[in-house]
């Protein structure tokens, strides 16, 4: 049982599974990306909006370049 490069994949971008599928498609000489592939590359907007919630950790502020001297 191998990878069928003509099938779509639910593998997230950057995972070993996705890289194997891209390799199989390349070896088969077909397009690397399929319109049916998974395409969520990061957090959803609603998840980003939750970052403003006081109960969630906040990122540290970046230093002011003028004060780095």
C-alpha positions in Angstrom: 0.0 0.0 0.0 1.6 3.2 -1.1 0.6 6.8 -1.6 -1.7 7.6 -4.5 -0.5 10.9 -5.8 -3.8 11.5 -7.6 -5.8 11.6 -4.3 -6.2 14.7 -2.1 -4.7 14.8 1.4 -5.9 16.0 4.7 -2.3 16.4 6.0 -1.5 19.8 7.4 1.1 21.8 5.5 4.6 21.1 6.7 3.9 17.7 8.1 5.8 14.6 7.1 2.6 13.2 5.5 2.2 16.3 3.3 5.9 16.2 2.3 5.6 12.6 1.3 2.5 13.4 -0.8 4.3 16.2 -2.5 7.2 13.9 -3.2 4.9 11.3 -4.7 3.2 13.9 -6.9 6.6 15.2 -8.1 7.8 11.6 -8.9 4.6 11.0 -10.8 5.1 14.2 -12.8 1.7 15.7 -11.7 0.9 19.1 -10.1 2.2 19.3 -6.5 -1.0 20.9 -5.1 -4.5 19.6 -5.4 -7.5 22.0 -5.0 -9.0 19.4 -2.6 -6.0 19.3 -0.3 -6.2 20.7 3.2 -5.4 24.4 3.1 -5.5 25.7 6.7 -2.1 27.2 7.2 -2.5 28.7 10.6 -4.9 29.7 13.4 -8.4 30.8 12.5 -9.3 34.5 13.0 -11.6 33.7 15.9 -8.6 32.0 17.7 -6.5 35.1 17.1 -9.2 37.3 18.5 -9.2 35.2 21.7 -5.6 36.3 22.3 -6.9 39.5 23.7 -8.7 37.6 26.4 -7.1 38.5 29.8 -7.2 34.8 30.8 -4.8 33.8 28.0 -1.0 34.5 28.1 0.0 37.5 26.1 3.2 37.8 24.1 6.0 39.9 25.5 6.3 43.4 24.0 9.2 43.9 21.6 11.8 46.3 22.8 11.8 49.9 21.4 14.7 50.0 18.8 15.5 53.6 20.0 16.2 52.4 23.5 18.5 49.6 22.4 21.3 52.1 21.9 
